[in-house]
Amino acid sequence: MNDRVSAWLKGLGLDHYRAAFEQNAITWDVLPELTDEDLTSLGVLLGHRKKLRRAIAQLVQQGEGDHTTVQAIPAAHPLPPASSSRAQAERRQLTVMFCDLVGSTALASRLDPEEVQPIIRQFLDACSHAISRGHGYIAKYMGDGLLAYFGYPHAQEHDAERAVHAGLAVLELVKALPRDGRQDQDIAVRIGIATGHVLVGELIGTDTARERSVFGETPNLAARLQSLAAPNQVVVDATTRLLVGNEFEFADCGAVALKGFDLPVHAWQVVGRNVSVSRFESHRSGRRAHFIGRESEIALLLSRWREAIEGEGRVVFVSGEAGIGKSKLAWRFREQLREERHHTIQLQCSPHHAKTALYPVINYLRRAIGVTSEDGPTVQLQKLKAFTVANGLHDPTTVSALGDLLSIPSGDQRTPVMLSPDKRKELMLDALVQLLQNQADRCPTLCIVEDVHWIDPTTLEFLTRVIAGLHQMPALLVITARPDFNPTWSELNQVMFLTLSRLSRRESAELLVSATRGKTLPLEVEQMILAKTEGVPLYVEELTDSVIKSGLLIEEPHVFRLKTALKDFPIPDSLQALLTERIDRLGLAKEMAQIGAALGREFTYELLRELVDVAEPELEQALQVLCASGLIMQEGESPVAKYVFRHALIQDAAYGILPKASRRTLHVRIAQTLESKFAERTAREPELLAYHHEQAESIRPAIKYWFVAAQRDAARSAHIEALHHFDKALALLARVPQDSEHLALESDLLVARGPVIVSLKGYASDEAERNYRRVKELSQGSNNPEHYFFAMWGLWVFHLVRGPLATAGVLADDIFSWAQRQRNPEFLIRAHTAMGITNSFRGRLIEAKTNFSTAKAAIGLATHTPEKQRPHVLPYTQEPGIVARIMTARTLLISGEVDQVEGLVQEAIGIARKLGHPFTLAFAFATAPWVYSILRDAGRTLSLAEEGITLSKKHSFEVLLAYATFFQGWAMDELGKGEGLGSVLDGLSALRAAKASLNSTHMLALLAEVYLRKRRIDEGLGVLEEALALVHSQGETCWHAELFRLKGELFLVQSDQLIAAAEQCFMEAMEIAQSQHAMMLELRAATSLARLLKKQNKLDMAQRTLSSVHSRFGKHGANPDLADAQAILDSLL
């Protein structure tokens, strides 16, 4: 027996039959002749006989039926192929060419069939010659035309380019055809070329009519483009135009309407070959190619590490395109530190979990703690406690927080489940930061966070916290991301940015030698690899590996040599095509790769084993082949091993080959397996089950699990993730028939989604309005009054914030009338609150105070506790009692009833802090300044606004951030602290963008004050005109009087000629304030008028004007406006 047979048996895992084969002189050329009886006589077991027969059949197939030409099996542990020899359909990118003879119908009508036949034969021969020369595949002759493929049955280099070259060659050959004397014109051709994704390969038909089927719009598009072309023209679609770059000159045909296509299709006419540019220029036009080495990057990382271990924590943010070597750089640096005492934390972000809160952290903790799916709750808790003790975390609440994060029940009464979502989230993040701090204090720590372009928002929040406090830790944080990720910590001193460029040609060549283990490649092969990979390390490694395993080369001790001319085996320049070829060569392991790809970037042996229909030894052998091929990496040992695709593109390639029907079937199996055998994981990650049900088109279960994931995230205040999951559920629900179950579920989803939308996009967003309006439609006339009230309340808030207030008033009245009919005390409380707020902003202060008083009496504001308030929060975005307090305080203050104002605002803020609900707290911080700015307390305004800014930025509360930013700017200007005007204008701009106009007249009045202080009179008057226009368009009349007063003050500064106009403004302000019972604004107007009268020496009139208002305040608490009035009155004595 020769070495080839021995290697073959070893590759199959049947090396123990080697002696029997050798004793019976079974040589390589005899293998294809072995029968089942022969194998039995050799003592081969039944299962092994089947495996050998499949492998022998594959040998014959590789030799194209001639066993004497069978090639050696590659050394990397080959597997037998799938048992079926029938060609399976595949998804491929295909370039399709349609060629059609011009005027053939007219020709046939004038000539005898025997005269037409040689003309068409000449034409088809010319087309066939050009296409064959371009390595195209003639799929079908169709009378006077033909259909050709480029990219099937074998993908080759530059398929689209070869198709266009062939098309131009057809034109040249057809033009050169001799003209028959019976023809009244020369032969001409029309050619259409299109590129796209198709399903190709399955045999259809019978006997001689059998052909390879192609499904997809690409062939139809090519046919339509052919009909669009003029005689002797080649017309291509936009995709083909993009793929060929500047290799050809084109004329833009524009967007054209084609039969069978709903939208116009962009088409291009090929004018000719472009000989003015090189291939590099044609394919890399406009792209920068800076090539730098990696030694300097390693040195930089080491330098930062030295600083970090001295207690000055550092961050290195590594950015670069996919495949550029970010992960490899981090790995190499980690290897550099192998001999040094340190601790490593590895966080891997996932594209499938970009909306799963803290997914990378959870994965790390489960690995670090050693928790497995086989551990019971008691064992898991024991491991968790041991881990926390070992890392200096002794507080039971910390254990509970981490247990809650990992879904490990702690059994402790202080469990975070009993806390508010925000408190739970804070506790978790604090525990995680403390864990990192403790680990770093015990041992210098290297923390690598990979692929943060896929990071979930909550992990990003954790990472931001770590970075902010890292300067006090002996730790280095290495973060990798693609260029489209924009970090928020770019200004911090401890952060350094490192952008990886492509490798130089010399460095790429060094990497190529490393990939061949020091063996030299033929020069033409090396040059092709270097030209194709263009300095992207992943491409260099993958393409080199593919060439070595392709059978193109003969391996010798120190070099590789070509077996045949390189043109006989063109290497695909597309990494996708390259990876597809590698996957196709995997045999049975190909199916394992595809199942793994459907599972995700990472998959476990345990789950894969449940999904495959092969014995465990064959599964393990298949996984060994996958690991040996370099497509995946293994972590741990079976049965707890985890496998990771080496690159996302590899996973995409393996998955992309599968037809959609096969994908659906596979996802059904995955979902069923997860539900039946991995209940703990699905409870922890409902979005995983939702994803597989969705891909399986099991719509209702997918909706269910997306909803569960959304509710979990909303409860954790992970709003961005929650919105993503809600929207996934709603998108799928749209595909379900609208029966009663559908409508009820849609209403449930929208009610739960409403507060999330408001938190992220604002009260006045179009999306919020659509959400509430749809809930109203669904709940109107139903037996769900809570949903109907939620919708009415949301629509009222929408119009309150966006305007006009008249509409908000109608809605508030409707809510009240409906609540009365329902006889529901809770609804009535909210209705009175809605009417009070609306009336307050409309300047109806008496009615507003009555509404608030009624609501306060009913709700018992003074006795509220966080536990009682909590049920009211989520359906209404923020706790209504806090809203009522702040709006009541504002109304009383404008009315001149100062005594209760401070107490109400502080009570609201105190309750918000205790409640710990992020949006409620941010609302309190953003709106309490409305009151303190009226009190002219710039210090309180500034401190609250800054807290509101911090919290709103943290949770992406854009509208509250805009309000807080405005009042921060006003307070800074009032206090003379820097340039606050910019923040004032930024806040207003953001509110306009969000279509939020509530309180705009007050804010524009404050902006006018800023301009008045800066003596920018024209701008101040312009702002007041804008505000006065809003009074009429929006109905926000509560600040009408103050606008006239400020207009008068600006007139006085602008010109002495405007004194009379200013006096008229003050008088009109007093009149408006009196009609609204806005005594504080009346006092301001009277003070301004008295000051003017004093300057005119009209002292008696000044004294009467001001004292008549001032005296009505009685013993109400002091404030700056009362003090100003008193000072003027004192000066008039």
DARA-V98626 format. One line per field, one symbol per residue. psi: psi as a letter, one per 30 degrees, with the letter a starting at -180 (. if undefined). burial: 1 if it has 9 or more other C-alpha atoms within 8 Angstrom, else 0. Layout:
psi: ???
burial: ???
This chain:
psi: klfeeeeeeeffghffgeeeeefghjleffeffkleeeeeffgkleeeeeeeeeeeeeeeeeghfjffgklkklfhilllllfkfkkkklklkkkkkkkkkkgeeeeffflkeffeefeeeeeeeeeeeeeefghljjfkkicgllkkkjfkfkklkheeeeeeeeeeeeeeeeffkkkkffkfllklkkkkklkakljkfkklalbfgklkkkklfeeeeeeeeeffklkhkkklleeeeeefbgflklkjfakkkkkfkelkkklkkjeakjgflleeeffgkfkkikjlafeeeeeeeeeeeeeefggiklkjjjkllkgfgeeeeeeeeeefgefkjlkkkjkjlkffgfgjkgeeeeeeeeeefgklffkleeeeeeeeeeeeefggjfkeeeeeeeeeeghjkfgkfgkffflleeeeeeeeeeeeeeeeeeeeeekkkjjkjkhffgkleeeeeeeeeeeegffgkikkjjkkllffkjlfgffkefkkkjkklllleeeeeeeeeefghfkklkeeeeeeeeeefhgjeeeeeeeeeeeegffflkkleflkkkelkeffikkkfkeeeeeeeeefgfbffeeeeeeeeeeaeklleeeeefflhlleeeeeeeeeeeeefgelkkkalkggkkkkkfleeeeeeeefekleeeeeeeeeeeeeeeeffheeeeeeiffeeeeeeeffgieeeeeeeeeeeeeeeefggieeeeeeeeeeeeeeefgkkiaeeeeeeeeeeeeffeeeeeeeflegkeeeeeeeeeeeeefkflhifeeeeeeeeeeeeefeefllfeeeeeeeeeeeeeeeefhjeeeeeeeeeeeeeeeefggieeeeeeeeeeeeeefhefgkleeefeffeefgelkeeeeeeeeeeeeeeefgifefeeeeeeeeeeeeeeegjeeeeeeeeffefeefeefhieeeeeeeeeeeeeeeeeghieeeeeeeeefeeeeeeefgjajfeeeeeeeeeeeeeggjfkgeeeeeeeeeeeeeeghieeeeeeeeeeeeeeeeefgiffgeeeeeeeeeeeeeeekffgeeeeeeeeeeeeeeeeffhieeeeeeeeeeeeeeeefggieeeeeeeeefeefffbgkllleeeeeeeeeeeff.
burial: 10011111111101101101110001110011000000110001000110101111111101100010010000001111100000001111111111111100001100000001000101110111011101011110100111111110001111111111111111101110100000000011111111111111111000000101100101101111111010011111111110011111110010010000000111111100010010001110000000111000110011011011101111111111001111001100100010000110111011001111111111110100101000100001101110111010100011111111110111000011000111111011101111101111101111111111011111111101111001101111111111000000000001110101111110111011101100111100110011001111111110111111000111000011110000000001101111110110011111011111111111111111101000000010111111110011110000011111110001111110111000111111111011100110110011101111111101111111111111111101111111111101110110010000011101101111111111111111100110111111011000000011111111111111111111111011101100110000001111111111111111111011111101110010000001001101111111111111111111111111110111011011101110111111111111111111101011011101111110111010111111111111111111000011101111110111011111011001111111110001101110110111011101111111111111111111100001101111111111111101111111111111111111000110111011101100100000001111110110010
